[in-house]
Protein backbone atom coordinates (compact mmCIF):
# COMPACT_ATOMS: atom_id res chain seq x y z
CA UNK A 1 0.00 0.00 0.00
CA UNK A 2 1.27 3.46 -0.84
CA UNK A 3 0.98 6.36 1.59
CA UNK A 4 1.51 10.00 0.82
CA UNK A 5 3.72 11.75 3.36
CA UNK A 6 4.01 15.46 3.92
CA UNK A 7 7.41 16.96 3.24
CA UNK A 8 8.54 20.37 4.44
CA UNK A 9 11.14 22.01 2.27
CA UNK A 10 12.53 25.32 3.42
CA UNK A 11 14.08 27.32 0.64
CA UNK A 12 14.69 31.04 0.95
CA UNK A 13 12.17 31.20 3.78
CA UNK A 14 9.40 29.45 1.81
CA UNK A 15 7.77 26.23 3.08
CA UNK A 16 6.08 23.90 0.58
CA UNK A 17 3.63 21.22 1.70
CA UNK A 18 2.58 18.21 -0.36
CA UNK A 19 -1.15 17.60 0.08
CA UNK A 20 -2.78 14.15 0.15
CA UNK A 21 -4.40 13.33 -3.18
CA UNK A 22 -5.97 10.01 -2.18
CA UNK A 23 -8.28 8.73 0.53
CA UNK A 24 -7.41 5.17 1.45
CA UNK A 25 -10.23 2.90 2.64
CA UNK A 26 -8.91 -0.31 4.23
CA UNK A 27 -11.04 -3.22 5.37
CA UNK A 28 -10.44 -6.33 7.46
CA UNK A 29 -13.80 -8.10 7.78
CA UNK A 30 -13.77 -11.65 9.08
CA UNK A 31 -16.31 -14.01 7.45
CA UNK A 32 -17.11 -11.52 4.68
CA UNK A 33 -19.50 -13.47 2.39
CA UNK A 34 -18.33 -12.38 -1.07
CA UNK A 35 -15.25 -11.94 -3.23
CA UNK A 36 -16.27 -8.37 -4.18
CA UNK A 37 -17.27 -5.26 -2.25
CA UNK A 38 -18.89 -2.14 -3.72
CA UNK A 39 -18.64 1.53 -2.77
CA UNK A 40 -22.04 3.20 -3.26
CA UNK A 41 -23.50 6.65 -2.61
CA UNK A 42 -25.39 6.36 0.69
CA UNK A 43 -28.33 8.43 -0.62
CA UNK A 44 -27.83 8.63 -4.38
CA UNK A 45 -27.22 4.84 -4.49
CA UNK A 46 -24.83 5.51 -7.36
CA UNK A 47 -22.08 2.93 -7.81
CA UNK A 48 -18.73 4.64 -7.16
CA UNK A 49 -16.13 1.87 -7.18
CA UNK A 50 -15.50 -1.80 -6.41
CA UNK A 51 -12.71 -3.86 -4.92
CA UNK A 52 -11.73 -7.51 -4.73
CA UNK A 53 -11.88 -9.15 -1.31
CA UNK A 54 -9.31 -11.74 -0.27
CA UNK A 55 -9.64 -13.40 3.13
CA UNK A 56 -11.82 -10.49 4.24
CA UNK A 57 -9.25 -7.85 3.22
CA UNK A 58 -9.94 -5.07 0.74
CA UNK A 59 -8.58 -1.67 -0.22
CA UNK A 60 -10.04 1.35 -2.02
CA UNK A 61 -7.92 4.26 -3.24
CA UNK A 62 -10.18 7.25 -3.87
CA UNK A 63 -9.12 10.67 -5.23
CA UNK A 64 -9.61 13.51 -2.75
CA UNK A 65 -12.48 15.78 -3.82
CA UNK A 66 -12.17 19.23 -2.26
CA UNK A 67 -15.57 20.37 -3.55
CA UNK A 68 -17.69 17.44 -2.38
CA UNK A 69 -17.44 14.85 0.37
CA UNK A 70 -20.64 12.82 0.14
CA UNK A 71 -21.75 10.08 2.50
CA UNK A 72 -20.96 6.61 1.20
CA UNK A 73 -21.91 3.00 1.94
CA UNK A 74 -20.26 -0.37 1.41
CA UNK A 75 -22.34 -3.15 -0.11
CA UNK A 76 -22.04 -6.83 -0.94
CA UNK A 77 -24.03 -6.18 -4.14
CA UNK A 78 -23.74 -3.57 -6.89
CA UNK A 79 -27.22 -2.24 -6.26
CA UNK A 80 -28.06 -0.65 -2.93
CA UNK A 81 -30.12 -2.97 -0.77
CA UNK A 82 -30.80 -2.62 2.96
CA UNK A 83 -30.14 -6.34 3.32
CA UNK A 84 -26.67 -6.28 1.75
CA UNK A 85 -25.22 -2.95 2.85
CA UNK A 86 -22.66 -3.06 5.68
CA UNK A 87 -23.68 -1.65 9.07
CA UNK A 88 -21.27 0.23 11.34
CA UNK A 89 -21.57 0.60 15.10
CA UNK A 90 -22.36 4.14 16.18
CA UNK A 91 -19.64 4.42 18.81
CA UNK A 92 -20.85 7.87 19.91
CA UNK A 93 -24.44 6.94 20.82
CA UNK A 94 -24.14 3.23 21.61
CA UNK A 95 -24.14 2.08 25.23
CA UNK A 96 -23.79 -1.24 27.02
CA UNK A 97 -27.58 -1.54 27.02
CA UNK A 98 -28.35 -0.35 23.51
CA UNK A 99 -26.39 -0.44 20.29
CA UNK A 100 -26.97 1.96 17.42
CA UNK A 101 -25.77 1.40 13.89
CA UNK A 102 -25.62 3.23 10.60
CA UNK A 103 -24.74 2.46 7.00
CA UNK A 104 -23.25 5.81 5.90
CA UNK A 105 -19.72 7.11 6.39
CA UNK A 106 -17.55 9.96 5.14
CA UNK A 107 -14.01 9.89 3.72
CA UNK A 108 -12.77 12.58 6.08
CA UNK A 109 -9.21 11.43 6.75
CA UNK A 110 -6.30 10.08 4.73
CA UNK A 111 -7.10 6.53 5.84
CA UNK A 112 -10.51 5.14 6.82
CA UNK A 113 -10.56 1.67 8.38
CA UNK A 114 -13.36 -0.91 8.51
CA UNK A 115 -13.00 -3.95 10.76
CA UNK A 116 -14.95 -6.63 12.60
CA UNK A 117 -16.67 -9.96 12.13
CA UNK A 118 -19.51 -10.10 9.60
CA UNK A 119 -21.11 -12.91 11.60
CA UNK A 120 -21.57 -10.72 14.67
CA UNK A 121 -25.13 -9.94 15.78
CA UNK A 122 -26.80 -7.82 13.03
CA UNK A 123 -23.45 -7.83 11.17
CA UNK A 124 -22.29 -4.72 13.08
CA UNK A 125 -18.76 -3.67 12.09
CA UNK A 126 -16.44 -0.92 13.32
CA UNK A 127 -15.36 2.22 11.48
CA UNK A 128 -12.25 4.22 12.32
CA UNK A 129 -12.25 7.63 10.64
CA UNK A 130 -12.05 11.36 11.31
CA UNK A 131 -14.12 14.06 12.97
CA UNK A 132 -16.79 14.29 10.26
CA UNK A 133 -17.85 10.74 11.08
CA UNK A 134 -18.01 11.61 14.77
CA UNK A 135 -20.44 14.42 13.90
CA UNK A 136 -22.42 12.10 11.62
CA UNK A 137 -22.79 9.59 14.46
CA UNK A 138 -23.63 12.24 17.03
CA UNK A 139 -26.54 13.60 14.99
CA UNK A 140 -27.74 10.26 13.57
CA UNK A 141 -30.98 10.33 15.57
CA UNK A 142 -31.84 13.97 14.98
CA UNK A 143 -32.31 16.01 11.84
CA UNK A 144 -29.58 18.60 12.29
CA UNK A 145 -30.84 21.99 11.16
CA UNK A 146 -34.54 21.07 11.21
CA UNK A 147 -36.62 23.76 12.96
CA UNK A 148 -40.01 22.95 11.46
CA UNK A 149 -42.93 22.71 13.88
CA UNK A 150 -41.22 24.71 16.62
CA UNK A 151 -42.63 27.76 18.36
CA UNK A 152 -40.88 31.11 17.95
CA UNK A 153 -39.06 30.73 21.27
CA UNK A 154 -38.09 27.15 20.48
CA UNK A 155 -36.75 28.23 17.09
CA UNK A 156 -34.57 30.92 18.69
CA UNK A 157 -33.10 28.39 21.11
CA UNK A 158 -32.54 25.79 18.39
CA UNK A 159 -30.88 28.31 16.04
CA UNK A 160 -28.59 29.44 18.85
CA UNK A 161 -27.65 25.80 19.51
CA UNK A 162 -27.02 25.18 15.80
CA UNK A 163 -24.86 28.30 15.55
CA UNK A 164 -22.76 27.16 18.52
CA UNK A 165 -22.26 23.73 16.94
CA UNK A 166 -21.13 25.30 13.65
CA UNK A 167 -18.80 27.71 15.46
CA UNK A 168 -17.12 24.69 17.06
CA UNK A 169 -16.94 22.88 13.70
CA UNK A 170 -16.57 25.59 11.02
CA UNK A 171 -14.81 23.23 8.59
CA UNK A 172 -17.57 20.61 8.55
CA UNK A 173 -18.95 19.76 5.13
CA UNK A 174 -21.31 17.33 6.87
CA UNK A 175 -23.02 20.05 8.94
CA UNK A 176 -23.39 22.34 5.91
CA UNK A 177 -24.90 19.48 3.86
CA UNK A 178 -27.39 18.77 6.67
CA UNK A 179 -28.35 22.43 6.95
CA UNK A 180 -29.08 22.78 3.22
CA UNK A 181 -32.28 20.64 3.02
CA UNK A 182 -33.76 22.71 5.87
CA UNK A 183 -32.86 26.11 4.42
CA UNK A 184 -36.44 27.11 3.64
CA UNK A 185 -37.47 26.92 7.31
CA UNK A 186 -35.23 29.85 8.26
CA UNK A 187 -35.54 33.55 7.70
CA UNK A 188 -33.11 34.79 5.07
CA UNK A 189 -31.09 36.68 7.68
CA UNK A 190 -30.82 33.63 9.96
CA UNK A 191 -29.70 31.22 7.24
CA UNK A 192 -27.22 33.81 5.90
CA UNK A 193 -25.78 34.22 9.40
CA UNK A 194 -25.40 30.46 9.87
CA UNK A 195 -23.75 29.88 6.49
CA UNK A 196 -21.32 32.73 7.05
CA UNK A 197 -20.09 30.92 10.18
CA UNK A 198 -18.46 28.17 8.09
CA UNK A 199 -14.91 28.71 6.90
CA UNK A 200 -14.07 29.68 3.32
CA UNK A 201 -12.99 26.19 2.16
CA UNK A 202 -16.40 24.73 3.08
CA UNK A 203 -18.21 27.61 1.37
CA UNK A 204 -16.29 26.80 -1.82
CA UNK A 205 -17.67 23.25 -1.98
CA UNK A 206 -20.60 22.22 -4.19
CA UNK A 207 -23.06 22.59 -1.30
CA UNK A 208 -21.49 25.93 -0.38
CA UNK A 209 -21.95 27.21 -3.92
CA UNK A 210 -25.55 25.95 -3.97
CA UNK A 211 -26.14 27.91 -0.78
CA UNK A 212 -24.73 31.02 -2.45
CA UNK A 213 -27.09 30.62 -5.41
CA UNK A 214 -29.95 30.16 -2.97
CA UNK A 215 -29.10 33.23 -0.92
CA UNK A 216 -28.57 35.37 -4.03
CA UNK A 217 -32.01 34.46 -5.37
CA UNK A 218 -34.15 34.04 -2.27
CA UNK A 219 -36.51 37.01 -2.06
CA UNK A 220 -36.40 39.39 0.85
CA UNK A 221 -39.40 39.45 3.22
CA UNK A 222 -42.53 40.83 1.54
CA UNK A 223 -40.78 40.95 -1.86
CA UNK A 224 -43.23 40.22 -4.66
CA UNK A 225 -42.79 37.53 -7.28
CA UNK A 226 -42.11 38.36 -10.92
CA UNK A 227 -45.52 37.95 -12.57
CA UNK A 228 -43.96 38.13 -16.05
CA UNK A 229 -42.29 34.74 -15.49
CA UNK A 230 -42.47 32.42 -18.52
CA UNK A 231 -41.85 28.67 -18.84
CA UNK A 232 -42.24 25.90 -21.41
CA UNK A 233 -45.68 24.31 -21.31
CA UNK A 234 -46.78 20.80 -22.21
CA UNK A 235 -47.20 21.82 -25.87
CA UNK A 236 -43.58 22.99 -26.06
CA UNK A 237 -44.46 26.70 -26.13
CA UNK A 238 -42.95 29.36 -23.87
CA UNK A 239 -45.91 30.98 -22.12
CA UNK A 240 -46.60 33.22 -19.08
CA UNK A 241 -47.11 31.29 -15.85
CA UNK A 242 -49.29 33.88 -14.13
CA UNK A 243 -52.76 35.18 -14.88
CA UNK A 244 -52.41 38.85 -13.97
CA UNK A 245 -56.16 39.29 -13.56
CA UNK A 246 -56.78 36.89 -10.67
CA UNK A 247 -55.25 34.72 -7.93
CA UNK A 248 -52.84 32.01 -9.03
CA UNK A 249 -52.36 28.63 -7.38
CA UNK A 250 -48.84 27.39 -8.21
CA UNK A 251 -48.25 23.69 -7.55
CA UNK A 252 -44.61 22.55 -7.64
CA UNK A 253 -44.35 18.80 -8.22
CA UNK A 254 -42.52 16.02 -10.12
CA UNK A 255 -43.49 12.73 -11.72
CA UNK A 256 -41.24 10.77 -9.33
CA UNK A 257 -42.77 12.36 -6.22
CA UNK A 258 -45.28 9.99 -4.61
CA UNK A 259 -47.07 12.58 -2.42
CA UNK A 260 -47.33 14.87 -5.47
CA UNK A 261 -49.17 12.19 -7.41
CA UNK A 262 -51.41 11.45 -4.42
CA UNK A 263 -52.71 15.02 -4.29
CA UNK A 264 -53.64 15.20 -8.00
CA UNK A 265 -57.23 13.98 -7.44
CA UNK A 266 -57.69 16.80 -4.91
CA UNK A 267 -56.38 19.37 -7.40
CA UNK A 268 -58.74 17.99 -10.05
CA UNK A 269 -61.63 18.56 -7.66
CA UNK A 270 -60.43 22.10 -6.88
CA UNK A 271 -60.15 22.87 -10.59
CA UNK A 272 -63.74 21.76 -11.18
CA UNK A 273 -65.00 23.78 -8.21
CA UNK A 274 -63.06 27.02 -8.62
CA UNK A 275 -61.96 27.44 -12.25
CA UNK A 276 -65.24 29.13 -13.18
CA UNK A 277 -64.84 31.42 -10.16
CA UNK A 278 -61.47 32.62 -11.41
CA UNK A 279 -58.83 30.51 -9.67
CA UNK A 280 -55.85 29.96 -11.99
CA UNK A 281 -54.26 26.61 -11.13
CA UNK A 282 -50.78 26.04 -12.55
CA UNK A 283 -48.64 22.92 -12.10
CA UNK A 284 -44.89 23.40 -12.45
CA UNK A 285 -42.80 20.25 -12.74
CA UNK A 286 -39.21 20.13 -11.53
CA UNK A 287 -38.60 16.87 -13.41
CA UNK A 288 -35.13 16.65 -14.91
CA UNK A 289 -36.35 13.94 -17.29
CA UNK A 290 -38.98 15.47 -19.59
CA UNK A 291 -39.97 12.07 -20.97
CA UNK A 292 -41.09 10.96 -17.51
CA UNK A 293 -42.99 14.25 -17.13
CA UNK A 294 -44.87 13.64 -20.39
CA UNK A 295 -45.69 10.08 -19.32
CA UNK A 296 -47.12 11.38 -16.04
CA UNK A 297 -49.21 14.00 -17.87
CA UNK A 298 -50.67 11.35 -20.17
CA UNK A 299 -51.55 9.13 -17.24
CA UNK A 300 -52.94 11.81 -14.89
CA UNK A 301 -54.87 13.83 -17.49
CA UNK A 302 -54.62 17.16 -15.67
CA UNK A 303 -56.65 19.79 -17.54
CA UNK A 304 -55.17 22.93 -16.00
CA UNK A 305 -51.95 24.68 -17.14
CA UNK A 306 -48.86 22.45 -17.14
CA UNK A 307 -45.30 23.81 -17.20
CA UNK A 308 -41.83 22.38 -16.68
CA UNK A 309 -38.85 24.19 -15.20
CA UNK A 310 -35.55 24.29 -17.05
CA UNK A 311 -33.13 21.82 -15.46
CA UNK A 312 -30.39 24.46 -15.22
CA UNK A 313 -32.71 26.84 -13.33
CA UNK A 314 -33.97 24.47 -10.62
CA UNK A 315 -31.74 25.83 -7.84
CA UNK A 316 -32.76 29.40 -8.69
CA UNK A 317 -36.47 28.54 -8.81
CA UNK A 318 -36.31 26.71 -5.48
CA UNK A 319 -34.61 29.76 -4.00
CA UNK A 320 -36.99 32.35 -5.46
CA UNK A 321 -40.05 30.40 -4.32
CA UNK A 322 -38.33 29.30 -1.11
CA UNK A 323 -38.99 25.56 -1.06
CA UNK A 324 -36.68 22.62 -0.47
CA UNK A 325 -39.14 19.74 -0.92
CA UNK A 326 -42.29 18.98 -2.88
CA UNK A 327 -45.21 19.08 -3.20
CA UNK A 328 -45.57 22.73 -2.31
CA UNK A 329 -48.51 24.93 -3.29
CA UNK A 330 -48.29 28.74 -3.25
CA UNK A 331 -51.23 31.09 -3.67
CA UNK A 332 -50.12 34.35 -5.32
CA UNK A 333 -52.31 37.30 -6.22
CA UNK A 334 -52.33 39.14 -9.55
CA UNK A 335 -49.67 41.57 -8.28
CA UNK A 336 -47.17 38.87 -7.29
CA UNK A 337 -47.88 38.91 -3.54
CA UNK A 338 -47.82 35.58 -1.72
CA UNK A 339 -51.08 34.98 0.14
CA UNK A 340 -50.76 31.43 1.50
CA UNK A 341 -48.70 28.29 1.03
CA UNK A 342 -49.14 24.60 1.82
CA UNK A 343 -46.08 22.37 2.04
CA UNK A 344 -46.24 18.61 1.77
CA UNK A 345 -49.19 16.26 1.51
CA UNK A 346 -51.69 17.03 4.28
CA UNK A 347 -54.64 15.20 5.82
CA UNK A 348 -58.16 16.39 5.00
CA UNK A 349 -56.54 18.04 2.00
CA UNK A 350 -59.65 19.11 0.10
CA UNK A 351 -61.27 20.85 3.06
CA UNK A 352 -58.00 22.56 4.05
CA UNK A 353 -57.55 23.88 0.54
CA UNK A 354 -61.14 25.08 0.42
CA UNK A 355 -60.74 27.00 3.68
CA UNK A 356 -57.92 28.96 2.03
CA UNK A 357 -59.42 29.39 -1.43
CA UNK A 358 -62.75 30.62 -0.08
CA UNK A 359 -60.88 33.61 1.39
CA UNK A 360 -59.05 34.50 -1.81
CA UNK A 361 -59.83 37.42 -4.12
CA UNK A 362 -60.93 35.69 -7.33
CA UNK A 363 -61.82 37.37 -10.63
CA UNK A 364 -63.79 35.25 -13.11
CA UNK A 365 -63.07 35.93 -16.77
C-alpha positions as CSV (number, residue, x, y, z in Angstrom):
1,X,0.0,0.0,0.0
2,X,1.3,3.5,-0.8
3,X,1.0,6.4,1.6
4,X,1.5,10.0,0.8
5,X,3.7,11.7,3.4
6,X,4.0,15.5,3.9
7,X,7.4,17.0,3.2
8,X,8.5,20.4,4.4
9,X,11.1,22.0,2.3
10,X,12.5,25.3,3.4
11,X,14.1,27.3,0.6
12,X,14.7,31.0,0.9
13,X,12.2,31.2,3.8
14,X,9.4,29.4,1.8
15,X,7.8,26.2,3.1
16,X,6.1,23.9,0.6
17,X,3.6,21.2,1.7
18,X,2.6,18.2,-0.4
19,X,-1.1,17.6,0.1
20,X,-2.8,14.2,0.2
21,X,-4.4,13.3,-3.2
22,X,-6.0,10.0,-2.2
23,X,-8.3,8.7,0.5
24,X,-7.4,5.2,1.5
25,X,-10.2,2.9,2.6
26,X,-8.9,-0.3,4.2
27,X,-11.0,-3.2,5.4
28,X,-10.4,-6.3,7.5
29,X,-13.8,-8.1,7.8
30,X,-13.8,-11.7,9.1
31,X,-16.3,-14.0,7.5
32,X,-17.1,-11.5,4.7
33,X,-19.5,-13.5,2.4
34,X,-18.3,-12.4,-1.1
35,X,-15.3,-11.9,-3.2
36,X,-16.3,-8.4,-4.2
37,X,-17.3,-5.3,-2.3
38,X,-18.9,-2.1,-3.7
39,X,-18.6,1.5,-2.8
40,X,-22.0,3.2,-3.3
41,X,-23.5,6.6,-2.6
42,X,-25.4,6.4,0.7
43,X,-28.3,8.4,-0.6
44,X,-27.8,8.6,-4.4
45,X,-27.2,4.8,-4.5
46,X,-24.8,5.5,-7.4
47,X,-22.1,2.9,-7.8
48,X,-18.7,4.6,-7.2
49,X,-16.1,1.9,-7.2
50,X,-15.5,-1.8,-6.4
51,X,-12.7,-3.9,-4.9
52,X,-11.7,-7.5,-4.7
53,X,-11.9,-9.1,-1.3
54,X,-9.3,-11.7,-0.3
55,X,-9.6,-13.4,3.1
56,X,-11.8,-10.5,4.2
57,X,-9.2,-7.9,3.2
58,X,-9.9,-5.1,0.7
59,X,-8.6,-1.7,-0.2
60,X,-10.0,1.4,-2.0
61,X,-7.9,4.3,-3.2
62,X,-10.2,7.2,-3.9
63,X,-9.1,10.7,-5.2
64,X,-9.6,13.5,-2.8
65,X,-12.5,15.8,-3.8
66,X,-12.2,19.2,-2.3
67,X,-15.6,20.4,-3.6
68,X,-17.7,17.4,-2.4
69,X,-17.4,14.9,0.4
70,X,-20.6,12.8,0.1
71,X,-21.7,10.1,2.5
72,X,-21.0,6.6,1.2
73,X,-21.9,3.0,1.9
74,X,-20.3,-0.4,1.4
75,X,-22.3,-3.2,-0.1
76,X,-22.0,-6.8,-0.9
77,X,-24.0,-6.2,-4.1
78,X,-23.7,-3.6,-6.9
79,X,-27.2,-2.2,-6.3
80,X,-28.1,-0.6,-2.9
81,X,-30.1,-3.0,-0.8
82,X,-30.8,-2.6,3.0
83,X,-30.1,-6.3,3.3
84,X,-26.7,-6.3,1.8
85,X,-25.2,-2.9,2.8
86,X,-22.7,-3.1,5.7
87,X,-23.7,-1.7,9.1
88,X,-21.3,0.2,11.3
89,X,-21.6,0.6,15.1
90,X,-22.4,4.1,16.2
91,X,-19.6,4.4,18.8
92,X,-20.9,7.9,19.9
93,X,-24.4,6.9,20.8
94,X,-24.1,3.2,21.6
95,X,-24.1,2.1,25.2
96,X,-23.8,-1.2,27.0
97,X,-27.6,-1.5,27.0
98,X,-28.3,-0.4,23.5
99,X,-26.4,-0.4,20.3
100,X,-27.0,2.0,17.4
101,X,-25.8,1.4,13.9
102,X,-25.6,3.2,10.6
103,X,-24.7,2.5,7.0
104,X,-23.2,5.8,5.9
105,X,-19.7,7.1,6.4
106,X,-17.5,10.0,5.1
107,X,-14.0,9.9,3.7
108,X,-12.8,12.6,6.1
109,X,-9.2,11.4,6.8
110,X,-6.3,10.1,4.7
111,X,-7.1,6.5,5.8
112,X,-10.5,5.1,6.8
113,X,-10.6,1.7,8.4
114,X,-13.4,-0.9,8.5
115,X,-13.0,-3.9,10.8
116,X,-14.9,-6.6,12.6
117,X,-16.7,-10.0,12.1
118,X,-19.5,-10.1,9.6
119,X,-21.1,-12.9,11.6
120,X,-21.6,-10.7,14.7
121,X,-25.1,-9.9,15.8
122,X,-26.8,-7.8,13.0
123,X,-23.4,-7.8,11.2
124,X,-22.3,-4.7,13.1
125,X,-18.8,-3.7,12.1
126,X,-16.4,-0.9,13.3
127,X,-15.4,2.2,11.5
128,X,-12.3,4.2,12.3
129,X,-12.3,7.6,10.6
130,X,-12.0,11.4,11.3
131,X,-14.1,14.1,13.0
132,X,-16.8,14.3,10.3
133,X,-17.8,10.7,11.1
134,X,-18.0,11.6,14.8
135,X,-20.4,14.4,13.9
136,X,-22.4,12.1,11.6
137,X,-22.8,9.6,14.5
138,X,-23.6,12.2,17.0
139,X,-26.5,13.6,15.0
140,X,-27.7,10.3,13.6
141,X,-31.0,10.3,15.6
142,X,-31.8,14.0,15.0
143,X,-32.3,16.0,11.8
144,X,-29.6,18.6,12.3
145,X,-30.8,22.0,11.2
146,X,-34.5,21.1,11.2
147,X,-36.6,23.8,13.0
148,X,-40.0,22.9,11.5
149,X,-42.9,22.7,13.9
150,X,-41.2,24.7,16.6
151,X,-42.6,27.8,18.4
152,X,-40.9,31.1,18.0
153,X,-39.1,30.7,21.3
154,X,-38.1,27.1,20.5
155,X,-36.8,28.2,17.1
156,X,-34.6,30.9,18.7
157,X,-33.1,28.4,21.1
158,X,-32.5,25.8,18.4
159,X,-30.9,28.3,16.0
160,X,-28.6,29.4,18.9
161,X,-27.7,25.8,19.5
162,X,-27.0,25.2,15.8
163,X,-24.9,28.3,15.6
164,X,-22.8,27.2,18.5
165,X,-22.3,23.7,16.9
166,X,-21.1,25.3,13.6
167,X,-18.8,27.7,15.5
168,X,-17.1,24.7,17.1
169,X,-16.9,22.9,13.7
170,X,-16.6,25.6,11.0
171,X,-14.8,23.2,8.6
172,X,-17.6,20.6,8.6
173,X,-19.0,19.8,5.1
174,X,-21.3,17.3,6.9
175,X,-23.0,20.1,8.9
176,X,-23.4,22.3,5.9
177,X,-24.9,19.5,3.9
178,X,-27.4,18.8,6.7
179,X,-28.4,22.4,6.9
180,X,-29.1,22.8,3.2
181,X,-32.3,20.6,3.0
182,X,-33.8,22.7,5.9
183,X,-32.9,26.1,4.4
184,X,-36.4,27.1,3.6
185,X,-37.5,26.9,7.3
186,X,-35.2,29.8,8.3
187,X,-35.5,33.5,7.7
188,X,-33.1,34.8,5.1
189,X,-31.1,36.7,7.7
190,X,-30.8,33.6,10.0
191,X,-29.7,31.2,7.2
192,X,-27.2,33.8,5.9
193,X,-25.8,34.2,9.4
194,X,-25.4,30.5,9.9
195,X,-23.8,29.9,6.5
196,X,-21.3,32.7,7.0
197,X,-20.1,30.9,10.2
198,X,-18.5,28.2,8.1
199,X,-14.9,28.7,6.9
200,X,-14.1,29.7,3.3
201,X,-13.0,26.2,2.2
202,X,-16.4,24.7,3.1
203,X,-18.2,27.6,1.4
204,X,-16.3,26.8,-1.8
205,X,-17.7,23.3,-2.0
206,X,-20.6,22.2,-4.2
207,X,-23.1,22.6,-1.3
208,X,-21.5,25.9,-0.4
209,X,-21.9,27.2,-3.9
210,X,-25.6,26.0,-4.0
211,X,-26.1,27.9,-0.8
212,X,-24.7,31.0,-2.5
213,X,-27.1,30.6,-5.4
214,X,-29.9,30.2,-3.0
215,X,-29.1,33.2,-0.9
216,X,-28.6,35.4,-4.0
217,X,-32.0,34.5,-5.4
218,X,-34.2,34.0,-2.3
219,X,-36.5,37.0,-2.1
220,X,-36.4,39.4,0.8
221,X,-39.4,39.5,3.2
222,X,-42.5,40.8,1.5
223,X,-40.8,41.0,-1.9
224,X,-43.2,40.2,-4.7
225,X,-42.8,37.5,-7.3
226,X,-42.1,38.4,-10.9
227,X,-45.5,38.0,-12.6
228,X,-44.0,38.1,-16.0
229,X,-42.3,34.7,-15.5
230,X,-42.5,32.4,-18.5
231,X,-41.8,28.7,-18.8
232,X,-42.2,25.9,-21.4
233,X,-45.7,24.3,-21.3
234,X,-46.8,20.8,-22.2
235,X,-47.2,21.8,-25.9
236,X,-43.6,23.0,-26.1
237,X,-44.5,26.7,-26.1
238,X,-43.0,29.4,-23.9
239,X,-45.9,31.0,-22.1
240,X,-46.6,33.2,-19.1
241,X,-47.1,31.3,-15.8
242,X,-49.3,33.9,-14.1
243,X,-52.8,35.2,-14.9
244,X,-52.4,38.8,-14.0
245,X,-56.2,39.3,-13.6
246,X,-56.8,36.9,-10.7
247,X,-55.3,34.7,-7.9
248,X,-52.8,32.0,-9.0
249,X,-52.4,28.6,-7.4
250,X,-48.8,27.4,-8.2
251,X,-48.2,23.7,-7.5
252,X,-44.6,22.6,-7.6
253,X,-44.3,18.8,-8.2
254,X,-42.5,16.0,-10.1
255,X,-43.5,12.7,-11.7
256,X,-41.2,10.8,-9.3
257,X,-42.8,12.4,-6.2
258,X,-45.3,10.0,-4.6
259,X,-47.1,12.6,-2.4
260,X,-47.3,14.9,-5.5
261,X,-49.2,12.2,-7.4
262,X,-51.4,11.4,-4.4
263,X,-52.7,15.0,-4.3
264,X,-53.6,15.2,-8.0
265,X,-57.2,14.0,-7.4
266,X,-57.7,16.8,-4.9
267,X,-56.4,19.4,-7.4
268,X,-58.7,18.0,-10.1
269,X,-61.6,18.6,-7.7
270,X,-60.4,22.1,-6.9
271,X,-60.2,22.9,-10.6
272,X,-63.7,21.8,-11.2
273,X,-65.0,23.8,-8.2
274,X,-63.1,27.0,-8.6
275,X,-62.0,27.4,-12.2
276,X,-65.2,29.1,-13.2
277,X,-64.8,31.4,-10.2
278,X,-61.5,32.6,-11.4
279,X,-58.8,30.5,-9.7
280,X,-55.9,30.0,-12.0
281,X,-54.3,26.6,-11.1
282,X,-50.8,26.0,-12.6
283,X,-48.6,22.9,-12.1
284,X,-44.9,23.4,-12.5
285,X,-42.8,20.3,-12.7
286,X,-39.2,20.1,-11.5
287,X,-38.6,16.9,-13.4
288,X,-35.1,16.6,-14.9
289,X,-36.4,13.9,-17.3
290,X,-39.0,15.5,-19.6
291,X,-40.0,12.1,-21.0
292,X,-41.1,11.0,-17.5
293,X,-43.0,14.2,-17.1
294,X,-44.9,13.6,-20.4
295,X,-45.7,10.1,-19.3
296,X,-47.1,11.4,-16.0
297,X,-49.2,14.0,-17.9
298,X,-50.7,11.4,-20.2
299,X,-51.6,9.1,-17.2
300,X,-52.9,11.8,-14.9
301,X,-54.9,13.8,-17.5
302,X,-54.6,17.2,-15.7
303,X,-56.7,19.8,-17.5
304,X,-55.2,22.9,-16.0
305,X,-52.0,24.7,-17.1
306,X,-48.9,22.5,-17.1
307,X,-45.3,23.8,-17.2
308,X,-41.8,22.4,-16.7
309,X,-38.8,24.2,-15.2
310,X,-35.6,24.3,-17.0
311,X,-33.1,21.8,-15.5
312,X,-30.4,24.5,-15.2
313,X,-32.7,26.8,-13.3
314,X,-34.0,24.5,-10.6
315,X,-31.7,25.8,-7.8
316,X,-32.8,29.4,-8.7
317,X,-36.5,28.5,-8.8
318,X,-36.3,26.7,-5.5
319,X,-34.6,29.8,-4.0
320,X,-37.0,32.3,-5.5
321,X,-40.0,30.4,-4.3
322,X,-38.3,29.3,-1.1
323,X,-39.0,25.6,-1.1
324,X,-36.7,22.6,-0.5
325,X,-39.1,19.7,-0.9
326,X,-42.3,19.0,-2.9
327,X,-45.2,19.1,-3.2
328,X,-45.6,22.7,-2.3
329,X,-48.5,24.9,-3.3
330,X,-48.3,28.7,-3.2
331,X,-51.2,31.1,-3.7
332,X,-50.1,34.3,-5.3
333,X,-52.3,37.3,-6.2
334,X,-52.3,39.1,-9.6
335,X,-49.7,41.6,-8.3
336,X,-47.2,38.9,-7.3
337,X,-47.9,38.9,-3.5
338,X,-47.8,35.6,-1.7
339,X,-51.1,35.0,0.1
340,X,-50.8,31.4,1.5
341,X,-48.7,28.3,1.0
342,X,-49.1,24.6,1.8
343,X,-46.1,22.4,2.0
344,X,-46.2,18.6,1.8
345,X,-49.2,16.3,1.5
346,X,-51.7,17.0,4.3
347,X,-54.6,15.2,5.8
348,X,-58.2,16.4,5.0
349,X,-56.5,18.0,2.0
350,X,-59.6,19.1,0.1
351,X,-61.3,20.9,3.1
352,X,-58.0,22.6,4.1
353,X,-57.6,23.9,0.5
354,X,-61.1,25.1,0.4
355,X,-60.7,27.0,3.7
356,X,-57.9,29.0,2.0
357,X,-59.4,29.4,-1.4
358,X,-62.8,30.6,-0.1
359,X,-60.9,33.6,1.4
360,X,-59.1,34.5,-1.8
361,X,-59.8,37.4,-4.1
362,X,-60.9,35.7,-7.3
363,X,-61.8,37.4,-10.6
364,X,-63.8,35.3,-13.1
365,X,-63.1,35.9,-16.8
